[in-house]
């Protein structure tokens, strides 16, 4: 198990380019199964979750070719459905939460899918009901094998219908969308998720010949087509990385430029950081963060304590709340961090408290941070990363702390952030992989 050794207290200088969006990559790579023609995808991040999914579909029979460092071609013209029943498939897909999005493409194109209960982060229960109920409404049959912990899905001719999702699940919407594009007739999905990554998937499917309208809203209409063509697609930059870099710059009092950040796709994220007192400027598609020796959390107009809470898009993405929480520890003022969409994601605050942060963990969903400004000098510590998002928050804390910290279980960070140590060291960080 690898670790990071981080020498804290160094300021950053220079520019950094965010990687391609992990969450979009997982969706669009699954979508290549919908056509027998060649699909080219660029700006793919070289991170474990994505590489594992590419390897999984390669084993399934997809012809994969890496034509540049971040660009791959995929062709699903000789799929082997029997691979779905092998132990190798069970093992690979069980360790990868994104594998659940293979169900839609496999069912709609081949009439069969098998999927183990997916793995991924230990960040609270993420139900699959939305996925399955939606695909079921289109005409698929589900069976759960309790002994093998497998879902088996079979379908004949799928037919479009109206459905109202019980929650605006991003992966659920993506899965149903990919199932519906080849179903007969018209499908209407209400209370659909509308994240930029889902918009990207919809645009990609339309370029492949699908007929999807309502993109960017919570009401999607899909008119089924007989087949899809190949296409080229480029991933958006990862908004979680953009937010993480803003947080790092603030915590370390650094001046950096985030290049090619796709500013207009960031939604409420820049303004949420401004509410924390962090200055940032849009320069074309770049974000410039000037050096700040201190930053003050705003209060609401009536003087009450600021609340930063996650919400389905266009609300604040839950994946950034851990960054906001750690950034608040060195701010002046107080803030309530409210994680509404998942539970158990805030338990990493114990490690920040050990480093000297003033945080009250109210319950599994809420933490109050009493920012100490420059009076707080975080202490270095030895800690372990429980999941991707907590891992990056602990890394930010370690970069700002006095002394040398050790973060263990960094495989969790590597799952979501490409060569993060090398890229930050280029800005002036002192991170050693041990």
LUMTORZA-970907 format. One record per residue (C-alpha): x, y, z; chain; residue number from 0. Coordinates in Angstrom, 1 decimal, m for minus. Example, Ala and Ser with C-alpha at 12.3 -4.5 7.8 and 13.67 -1.06 7.14 Angstrom:
<recs>
      X      Y      Z chain   n
   12.3   m4.5    7.8     A   0
   13.7   m1.1    7.1     A   1
</recs>
This chain:
<recs>
      X      Y      Z chain   n
    0.0    0.0    0.0     A   0
    1.5    3.3   m1.1     A   1
    1.7    6.5    0.9     A   2
    2.4   10.2    0.3     A   3
    5.0   12.1    2.4     A   4
    4.0   15.7    2.3     A   5
    6.2   18.6    3.5     A   6
    3.7   21.3    4.2     A   7
    3.9   25.1    4.3     A   8
    5.1   25.7    0.7     A   9
    3.4   28.2   m1.6     A  10
    2.6   27.3   m5.2     A  11
    3.3   29.3   m8.3     A  12
    2.5   28.7  m12.0     A  13
   m0.3   27.1  m13.9     A  14
   m2.0   23.7  m13.9     A  15
   m4.5   22.1  m16.3     A  16
   m7.3   19.9  m14.9     A  17
   m7.6   16.4  m16.2     A  18
  m10.7   15.1  m18.1     A  19
  m13.8   14.5  m16.1     A  20
  m13.8   11.1  m14.4     A  21
  m17.6   10.9  m14.0     A  22
  m18.1   11.8  m17.7     A  23
  m15.5    9.3  m18.8     A  24
  m17.2    6.4  m17.0     A  25
  m20.5    7.3  m18.8     A  26
  m19.3    7.8  m22.3     A  27
  m17.0    4.8  m22.3     A  28
  m20.0    2.6  m21.5     A  29
  m21.8    4.3  m24.4     A  30
  m19.4    2.9  m26.9     A  31
  m21.2   m0.5  m26.5     A  32
  m24.2    1.0  m28.3     A  33
  m22.7    0.9  m31.7     A  34
  m20.6   m1.5  m33.8     A  35
  m18.8    1.5  m35.4     A  36
  m15.6    3.2  m34.2     A  37
  m15.9    5.8  m31.4     A  38
  m13.0    8.2  m30.6     A  39
  m12.8    9.8  m27.1     A  40
  m10.2   12.3  m26.1     A  41
   m9.1   14.0  m22.8     A  42
   m9.5   10.7  m21.0     A  43
   m7.9   10.9  m17.5     A  44
   m5.3    8.2  m16.8     A  45
   m6.8    7.2  m13.4     A  46
   m7.5    3.8  m12.0     A  47
  m11.3    3.8  m12.2     A  48
  m11.3    4.8  m15.8     A  49
   m8.4    2.4  m16.8     A  50
  m10.2   m0.5  m15.0     A  51
  m13.4    0.2  m17.0     A  52
  m11.5    0.3  m20.3     A  53
   m9.8   m3.0  m19.4     A  54
  m13.2   m4.5  m18.5     A  55
  m14.8   m3.6  m21.8     A  56
  m11.7   m4.8  m23.6     A  57
  m12.2   m8.2  m22.0     A  58
  m15.8   m8.0  m23.1     A  59
  m14.6   m7.9  m26.7     A  60
  m14.4   m4.2  m27.4     A  61
  m11.4   m3.3  m29.7     A  62
   m9.5   m0.6  m27.8     A  63
   m6.6    1.4  m29.2     A  64
   m4.7    4.2  m27.4     A  65
   m3.8    6.6  m30.2     A  66
   m2.4    9.4  m28.0     A  67
   m1.7    9.7  m24.2     A  68
   m5.3   10.8  m23.6     A  69
   m7.1    9.6  m26.7     A  70
   m8.6    6.2  m27.4     A  71
  m10.6    4.5  m30.1     A  72
  m13.3    1.9  m29.2     A  73
  m15.1   m0.5  m31.5     A  74
  m17.7   m2.9  m30.1     A  75
  m18.4   m5.0  m33.3     A  76
  m17.4   m8.4  m31.8     A  77
  m18.8   m8.5  m28.3     A  78
  m18.6  m11.8  m26.4     A  79
  m21.7  m12.0  m24.2     A  80
  m20.4  m15.2  m22.6     A  81
  m17.7  m13.2  m20.8     A  82
  m20.5  m11.7  m18.6     A  83
  m20.8  m15.2  m16.9     A  84
  m17.1  m15.6  m16.0     A  85
  m15.5  m15.2  m12.6     A  86
  m13.1  m12.6  m14.1     A  87
  m16.0  m10.4  m15.1     A  88
  m17.6  m10.7  m11.6     A  89
  m14.4   m9.8  m10.0     A  90
  m13.5   m6.8  m12.2     A  91
  m17.0   m5.3  m12.3     A  92
  m17.7   m5.8   m8.5     A  93
  m14.7   m3.6   m7.7     A  94
  m15.8   m0.7  m10.0     A  95
  m18.9    1.3   m9.2     A  96
  m19.1    2.7  m12.8     A  97
  m19.6   m0.8  m14.2     A  98
  m23.4   m0.5  m13.4     A  99
  m23.7    1.8  m16.4     A 100
  m22.8   m1.2  m18.7     A 101
  m26.3   m2.5  m18.0     A 102
  m28.2   m0.1  m20.2     A 103
  m26.1   m0.5  m23.4     A 104
  m25.8   m4.3  m23.0     A 105
  m29.5   m4.8  m22.4     A 106
  m30.7   m2.5  m25.3     A 107
  m28.2   m3.9  m27.8     A 108
  m27.7   m7.5  m26.8     A 109
  m30.8   m8.3  m24.7     A 110
  m28.8   m9.4  m21.7     A 111
  m26.7   m8.1  m18.9     A 112
  m25.2   m9.5  m15.7     A 113
  m23.9   m7.2  m13.0     A 114
  m22.6   m7.9   m9.5     A 115
  m23.4   m5.5   m6.7     A 116
  m21.0   m2.7   m7.6     A 117
  m18.1   m1.5   m5.4     A 118
  m16.3    1.8   m5.3     A 119
  m16.2    4.2   m2.3     A 120
  m17.5    3.5    1.2     A 121
  m19.5    6.7    1.2     A 122
  m22.9    5.7    2.3     A 123
  m25.5    3.6    0.4     A 124
  m26.1    4.6   m3.2     A 125
  m29.2    2.8   m4.3     A 126
  m29.5    1.1   m7.7     A 127
  m33.3    1.2   m7.6     A 128
  m33.6    4.1  m10.0     A 129
  m31.5    2.3  m12.6     A 130
  m33.4   m0.9  m12.4     A 131
  m36.9    0.5  m12.2     A 132
  m36.3    2.8  m15.2     A 133
  m34.9    0.0  m17.3     A 134
  m37.7   m2.3  m16.1     A 135
  m40.3    0.2  m17.3     A 136
  m38.8   m0.1  m20.8     A 137
  m39.5   m3.8  m20.8     A 138
  m36.5   m5.6  m19.2     A 139
  m36.8   m8.4  m16.6     A 140
  m34.6   m8.4  m13.5     A 141
  m33.6  m11.3  m11.3     A 142
  m31.3  m11.1   m8.2     A 143
  m29.2  m14.1   m7.4     A 144
  m28.7  m13.8   m3.6     A 145
  m26.0  m16.5   m3.5     A 146
  m23.8  m15.0   m6.1     A 147
  m24.9  m11.4   m5.3     A 148
  m25.6  m10.9   m9.0     A 149
  m28.3   m9.0  m10.9     A 150
  m29.4  m10.7  m14.1     A 151
  m31.3   m8.6  m16.7     A 152
  m32.9  m10.0  m19.8     A 153
  m35.0   m8.2  m22.4     A 154
  m36.8   m8.8  m25.7     A 155
  m37.8   m5.7  m27.7     A 156
  m37.7   m2.7  m25.5     A 157
  m40.5   m0.1  m25.8     A 158
  m40.4    3.6  m24.8     A 159
  m42.6    5.0  m22.1     A 160
  m43.1    7.9  m19.6     A 161
  m41.3    7.6  m16.3     A 162
  m40.9    9.9  m13.3     A 163
  m37.6    9.0  m11.5     A 164
  m37.8    8.7   m7.7     A 165
  m34.5   10.6   m7.4     A 166
  m32.4   12.6   m9.9     A 167
  m29.7   10.0  m10.0     A 168
  m26.8   10.9  m12.4     A 169
  m25.7    7.4  m13.2     A 170
  m29.4    6.2  m13.1     A 171
  m30.4    8.8  m15.7     A 172
  m27.3    7.9  m17.8     A 173
  m28.2    4.2  m17.7     A 174
  m31.9    4.7  m18.6     A 175
  m30.9    7.2  m21.4     A 176
  m28.5    4.7  m22.9     A 177
  m31.2    2.0  m22.8     A 178
  m33.9    4.2  m24.3     A 179
  m32.0    5.5  m27.4     A 180
  m32.5    2.1  m29.1     A 181
  m35.9    1.3  m27.7     A 182
  m39.0    1.4  m29.9     A 183
  m41.0    4.6  m29.7     A 184
  m40.7    7.6  m27.4     A 185
  m39.4    7.7  m23.9     A 186
  m39.9   10.6  m21.5     A 187
  m37.7   10.9  m18.4     A 188
  m38.9   13.4  m15.8     A 189
  m36.9   14.4  m12.8     A 190
  m33.8   13.4  m14.9     A 191
  m30.4   14.5  m13.6     A 192
  m29.0   17.4  m15.7     A 193
  m25.3   17.6  m14.7     A 194
  m22.9   18.9  m17.4     A 195
  m21.5   15.3  m17.8     A 196
  m25.0   14.0  m18.6     A 197
  m25.4   16.8  m21.1     A 198
  m22.2   15.7  m22.7     A 199
  m23.4   12.1  m22.9     A 200
  m26.6   13.3  m24.5     A 201
  m24.8   15.4  m27.1     A 202
  m22.4   12.5  m27.8     A 203
  m25.4   10.1  m28.3     A 204
  m27.1   12.7  m30.6     A 205
  m23.9   12.9  m32.7     A 206
  m24.1    9.1  m33.0     A 207
  m27.6    9.4  m34.4     A 208
  m29.8    9.3  m31.3     A 209
  m32.8   11.7  m31.0     A 210
  m32.6   13.3  m27.5     A 211
  m34.3   16.6  m26.7     A 212
  m34.5   18.6  m23.5     A 213
  m30.8   18.4  m22.9     A 214
  m29.8   20.4  m19.8     A 215
  m33.3   20.2  m18.3     A 216
  m34.9   17.6  m16.0     A 217
  m37.3   16.5  m18.7     A 218
  m35.6   14.4  m21.4     A 219
  m37.5   13.1  m24.5     A 220
  m35.9   10.3  m26.4     A 221
  m37.2    9.0  m29.7     A 222
  m35.8    5.5  m30.3     A 223
  m33.7    4.8  m33.4     A 224
  m32.7    1.5  m35.0     A 225
  m29.0    1.9  m34.7     A 226
  m26.2    4.3  m33.8     A 227
  m23.1    5.4  m35.7     A 228
  m19.5    6.1  m34.5     A 229
  m18.4    9.6  m33.5     A 230
  m15.6   11.7  m31.9     A 231
  m16.0   13.1  m28.4     A 232
  m13.9   15.2  m26.1     A 233
  m14.4   15.1  m22.3     A 234
  m14.9   18.3  m20.2     A 235
  m12.3   19.2  m17.7     A 236
  m13.0   17.7  m14.2     A 237
  m14.9   20.3  m12.1     A 238
  m13.8   18.4   m8.9     A 239
  m10.2   19.0   m9.8     A 240
  m10.8   22.6  m10.6     A 241
  m12.5   23.1   m7.2     A 242
   m9.7   21.1   m5.5     A 243
   m7.0   23.4   m7.0     A 244
   m8.9   26.6   m5.9     A 245
   m9.0   25.1   m2.4     A 246
   m5.3   24.3   m2.5     A 247
   m4.4   27.8   m3.6     A 248
   m6.5   29.4   m0.9     A 249
   m5.1   27.2    1.9     A 250
   m1.5   27.7    0.9     A 251
   m1.8   31.4    0.1     A 252
   m0.7   30.7   m3.4     A 253
   m1.1   32.5   m6.8     A 254
   m2.0   30.0   m9.5     A 255
   m3.8   29.9  m12.9     A 256
   m6.0   26.9  m13.7     A 257
   m5.9   26.6  m17.5     A 258
   m8.8   25.4  m19.7     A 259
  m11.2   25.1  m16.8     A 260
  m14.4   25.3  m18.9     A 261
  m15.6   28.1  m16.6     A 262
  m19.1   28.3  m18.0     A 263
  m19.6   24.6  m17.1     A 264
  m18.8   25.1  m13.4     A 265
  m22.2   26.3  m12.4     A 266
  m22.4   27.6   m8.8     A 267
  m18.8   26.4   m7.9     A 268
  m16.9   29.7   m8.4     A 269
  m19.5   31.8   m6.5     A 270
  m19.6   29.3   m3.7     A 271
  m15.8   29.7   m3.2     A 272
  m16.3   33.5   m3.4     A 273
  m18.8   33.2   m0.5     A 274
  m15.9   31.6    1.5     A 275
  m13.9   34.8    0.8     A 276
  m11.7   33.4   m1.9     A 277
  m10.8   35.7   m4.8     A 278
  m10.8   34.2   m8.2     A 279
  m11.0   35.8  m11.7     A 280
  m12.2   34.4  m14.9     A 281
   m9.8   35.0  m17.8     A 282
  m11.3   33.5  m20.9     A 283
  m11.5   29.8  m20.0     A 284
   m8.9   30.1  m17.4     A 285
   m9.3   30.9  m13.7     A 286
   m6.7   33.1  m11.9     A 287
   m6.4   32.9   m8.1     A 288
   m4.3   35.7   m6.7     A 289
   m2.3   35.3   m3.5     A 290
   m4.3   35.9   m0.4     A 291
   m2.9   36.0    3.0     A 292
   m6.3   35.6    4.6     A 293
  m10.0   35.1    3.5     A 294
  m13.2   35.8    5.4     A 295
  m16.4   33.7    5.1     A 296
  m19.4   35.8    4.2     A 297
  m22.6   35.7    6.4     A 298
  m26.1   35.7    5.0     A 299
  m27.8   39.1    4.5     A 300
  m29.6   38.8    7.8     A 301
  m26.3   38.1    9.6     A 302
  m26.8   34.4   10.2     A 303
  m24.0   31.8    9.7     A 304
  m23.2   30.8    6.2     A 305
  m24.4   27.3    5.1     A 306
  m22.7   25.4    2.3     A 307
  m24.9   22.5    1.2     A 308
  m24.9   20.1   m1.7     A 309
  m27.8   19.6   m4.1     A 310
  m28.6   18.0   m7.4     A 311
  m27.3   20.1  m10.4     A 312
  m27.4   23.1  m10.8     A 313
  m26.8   23.0   m7.0     A 314
  m23.4   22.4   m5.5     A 315
  m21.8   19.0   m6.3     A 316
  m21.5   16.8   m3.2     A 317
  m18.0   15.8   m4.3     A 318
  m16.6   19.2   m3.4     A 319
  m18.0   19.5    0.1     A 320
  m14.9   17.9    1.6     A 321
  m12.8   20.6   m0.1     A 322
  m15.0   23.4    1.2     A 323
  m14.8   21.9    4.7     A 324
  m11.0   21.9    4.8     A 325
  m10.8   25.4    3.2     A 326
  m13.1   26.7    6.0     A 327
  m10.6   25.7    8.7     A 328
   m8.2   28.5    7.7     A 329
  m10.8   31.0    6.9     A 330
  m12.0   33.8    9.2     A 331
  m15.5   33.1   10.4     A 332
  m17.8   30.1   10.7     A 333
  m19.7   28.0    8.3     A 334
  m22.1   25.0    8.5     A 335
  m21.2   22.3    5.9     A 336
  m24.4   20.3    5.2     A 337
  m24.0   17.0    3.2     A 338
  m27.6   16.3    2.3     A 339
  m27.2   13.8   m0.5     A 340
  m24.9   11.2    1.2     A 341
  m24.2   10.1    4.7     A 342
  m20.9    9.1    6.3     A 343
  m18.8   11.3    4.0     A 344
  m17.9   13.7    6.8     A 345
  m16.3   11.3    9.2     A 346
  m12.8   12.2    8.0     A 347
  m13.1   15.4   10.0     A 348
  m11.6   13.5   13.0     A 349
   m8.3   13.6   11.2     A 350
   m8.6   17.4   10.6     A 351
   m9.5   17.9   14.3     A 352
   m6.3   15.9   15.2     A 353
   m4.4   18.4   13.1     A 354
   m5.8   21.3   15.1     A 355
   m8.9   22.3   13.2     A 356
  m11.9   23.6   15.1     A 357
  m14.8   21.5   13.8     A 358
  m18.0   20.2   15.5     A 359
  m19.4   17.1   13.8     A 360
  m23.1   17.5   14.5     A 361
  m24.3   14.3   12.9     A 362
  m23.5   12.1    9.8     A 363
  m24.7   15.0    7.5     A 364
  m23.5   18.2    9.2     A 365
  m20.3   19.8   10.5     A 366
  m19.8   23.3   11.8     A 367
  m16.3   24.7   11.1     A 368
  m15.0   27.6   13.2     A 369
  m12.4   29.2   11.0     A 370
   m9.4   30.5   12.9     A 371
   m7.7   32.4   10.0     A 372
   m4.0   32.8   10.4     A 373
   m4.3   31.9   14.1     A 374
   m4.6   28.3   13.0     A 375
   m1.5   26.5   12.1     A 376
   m2.5   23.0   11.2     A 377
   m0.2   20.3   12.6     A 378
    1.3   17.6   10.4     A 379
   m0.2   14.1   11.0     A 380
   m0.2   10.6    9.9     A 381
   m3.5    9.6    8.4     A 382
   m5.3    7.3    6.0     A 383
   m7.5    8.2    3.0     A 384
  m11.0    6.5    3.4     A 385
  m12.3    7.6   m0.1     A 386
  m11.3    9.8   m3.0     A 387
  m12.9   13.0   m1.9     A 388
  m11.8   12.8    1.7     A 389
   m8.3   11.9    0.4     A 390
   m8.0   15.1   m1.6     A 391
   m9.2   17.1    1.4     A 392
   m6.6   15.5    3.6     A 393
   m3.9   16.2    1.0     A 394
   m5.0   19.9    0.9     A 395
   m4.7   20.0    4.7     A 396
   m1.3   18.4    4.7     A 397
    0.0   20.9    2.1     A 398
   m1.1   23.8    4.4     A 399
    0.2   22.2    7.6     A 400
    3.4   22.8    9.4     A 401
    5.8   19.9    9.3     A 402
    5.7   16.6    7.4     A 403
    2.5   14.5    7.0     A 404
    2.0   11.0    5.8     A 405
   m1.2   10.0    4.0     A 406
   m1.6    6.2    3.6     A 407
   m4.0    4.3    1.3     A 408
   m3.4    6.8   m1.5     A 409
   m4.8    4.3   m4.0     A 410
   m8.1    6.0   m3.1     A 411
   m6.6    9.3   m4.3     A 412
   m5.1    7.7   m7.4     A 413
   m8.6    6.4   m8.4     A 414
   m9.7    9.9   m9.0     A 415
   m6.7   12.2   m9.6     A 416
   m4.1   11.6  m12.3     A 417
   m0.4   11.9  m11.3     A 418
   m1.5   14.4   m8.6     A 419
    1.9   14.4   m6.8     A 420
    3.9   15.1  m10.0     A 421
    1.5   17.9  m11.1     A 422
    1.5   19.7   m7.7     A 423
    5.3   19.3   m7.3     A 424
    5.6   21.2  m10.6     A 425
    3.8   24.1   m8.9     A 426
    6.1   24.0   m5.8     A 427
    4.7   21.3   m3.6     A 428
    6.9   18.8   m1.8     A 429
    5.2   15.5   m2.1     A 430
    7.0   12.2   m2.2     A 431
    5.4    8.8   m3.1     A 432
    6.7    6.1   m0.7     A 433
</recs>
